Amino acid sequence: MNTRVLDRRRAIVTGAARGLGRAFAIGLAEAGADVAVCDVEPAVEALPPVLEGHGVRALAQLADVSKPEDVDAFVQRAARELGGLDLVVSNAGVLRLTSPVTDSWEQAVDDFRSMVDVNLGGTFLVGRAAIPHLIQRGGDIVNITTDHIHTCGYPIEVDHADAGACDWATVRRPPIGGQGYDLYDASKWGIKGLTLVWARALAAHGIRVNSLGMGPTNAPMYRSHIREATPPPTMMAPEQIAAVLVELIAEGPGGRTGDSVELWAGHPCVLPPVGLDGSLARNVKPPR
């Protein structure tokens, strides 16, 4: 089995200082891709030697994906030093619990700027900055979403024969994170919208665009979110998610596009078959 299925590919990963982003970067490097990483946390600058240990080129830069100047500087540097770009993983994200009932106006505005500007705005800026490079020879964009927008109960109900440990094994799960996620879920639904439109707009250029969402994962964002609560026994490992990411990209030019790939707690952590979004994307014909 060839473990370097992404050999000579050139990737960027945002939000890579820790957790899922770090696992994504390492997974891509293990698969043979050169990787440029960014984050607002200085810890990201210690990642290149780890990546280079897999025999690839790597670079890191401090960058805030909500700032156009930071994004442009990072993407252009990555393309210049890696000799082009083939893969984009927009992972950088912020999670805050919010309430339309009790939050002050000032808090609501601050939360909006934080989550929407980073989650949705950052994904938009990174993708738009990278697309001119991807167009040159095709590639992949993977936007990280959440299992809140595509559940094991929506848009189609998933068979739980092999997922008895799922909390929703006996009740159809709706597409929602809960009452404290109005801004977070809105930002992630926005990312799904970008993914679907970009998949159609970029197909003729050989660029596949998919989203990847996941349930509870043993990463700093989720652990800080649950605070002192006991983590669920079904919590996934970042390395498992990264393996699915690599497999998704390794499908190559003939693989799915416009799909919402989801990994749910209590379900097998493997690349699922093409879902409803990906199936519909295959049937879309350009307007006259």
Beta strands, then each sheet from edge to edge (+ up, - down):
strand 1: 10-14
strand 2: 34-39
strand 3: 58-62
strand 4: 87-90
strand 5: 139-144
strand 6: 207-214
strand 7: 260-263
sheet 1: 3+ 2+ 1+ 4+ 5+ 6+ 7+
end
